[in-house]
Amino acid sequence: MKKSPSKDPKEPKETKESGSSIENRTLLGQILVELGFITLYQLEEALTIQRDDAAKGNEQKALGQILLELGYCGPNQLIRGIQVQSEYRKRAPLDDLDDDDDDFDDED
């Protein structure tokens, strides 16, 4: 019996792209895009604002704060994104161990 994918539209989609890593999946902006809460364009705009503030020596705001101020996502969407981020980070050490299993060679 095949396991059907999650029917919840607010669950992030699993991607099989080459080069993807646990680190990329734990980035809040990427999670919000995957959940469909913001667009990639909106993420890029918020990241640009964040980088510009840092370059000017201003206090660097959190990405979530910038997205809220711009009206690109609501507080509940941001909270959901942070929950998903936390879930990914809890699983990350286990996933990293699975990936590292191939690095060990048996020596005779």
Buried (B, 14 or more C-beta within 10 A) or exposed (E): EEEEEEEEEEEBEEEEEEEEEBEEBBBBBBBBBBBEBBEEEBBEBBEEBBEEBEEEEEEBBEBBEBBBEEEBBEEEBBEBBBEBBEBBEEEBEEEEEEEEEEEEEEEE
